[in-house]
Amino acid sequence: MKIRGTASSISPLGEAEGAFRGGEAARRAILETVRILLTNDDGIDAIGIMTLRQVLSPLGEVTVVAPATGMSGCSHAATESSFRVFHLEPRRLAVEGTPVDCIRVALHLFPGEFDWVFSGINDGSNLGTDVYHSGTVAAVREGVFRGIPGIALSHYRSRPLTERDWRRASEWSNATIRTLLALPRPELGYWNVNFPCPPESYNGVPELSACPLEMAPLPASYLVEGNQFRYHGRYSLRGSTPGSDVAACFSGKTSVTYIIPPERSVTEECETLPIAAGGASTLA
């Protein structure tokens, strides 16, 4: 997996923010044609997806296709057996399946109708190696596999998130999304965004931090009772390399990471391997 998280690779972000200083006409020119597919892994009735839908609605047509129930931690799983899809209202569907199922169902029902995939806002962060098991992130990754760029948004939770937290997340999402949409359209990857969890008294807007994923794994700790295992690792004690997305988010910044899935660059990488014609290794 290629991860681009230095300031030079995703921006400069300041230039994107400056793109909106030309007034409403410049803003409309960038955003008026955006057609959005929105999903999550917390379920279609979760506060995070409702918050994000409100943020995205002024930017273009939003189609919501999300799991009927919570599917957190399902990674890139897809359902092989039959499942039901419920049409709740025009352009809003609930799927008895995973976030990846939701993307595939949406592209089946509305082929060629989406410019971007958005996923979130997740109730809890998806930092570092979390991207490998996150259903939130898997949804935008599936979009990338099918040629549609995406943005996954999550909210770190060092305590239960309150109504005020979600109001702030709405403001932060609006600013962050407009910044990223003003950048050149991603060709191979997706953005992974994580908002911090400052005290409820905080009234500012967190700084955007362009950073790579933290690659240290989560603590492997369990409470064991008989044959029952329950995860007991403390998320706040996970590895935090200076400059990583974990370090940024835990210090009160909004982490922003551009991720290229390995499948999108495998051809380029294979061309550099020491393999002779016919498949034999040239290594002696």
Secondary structure, 3 states (H helix, E strand, C coil): CEEECCHHHHCCHHHHHHHHHHCHHHHHHHHCCEEEEEECCCCCCCHHHHHHHHHHHHHEEEEEEEECCCCCCCCCCCCCCCCCEEEEECCEEEECCCHHHHHHHHHHHCCCCCCEEEEEEEEECCCHHHHHCCHHHHHHHHHHHCCCCEEEEEECCCCCCCHHHHHHHHHHHHHHHHHHHCCCCCCCCEEEEEECCCCCCCCCCCCEEECCCCCCCCCCCEEEECCEEEECCCHHHCCCCCCCHHHHHHCCCEEEEEEECHHHCHHHHHCCCCECCCCCECCC
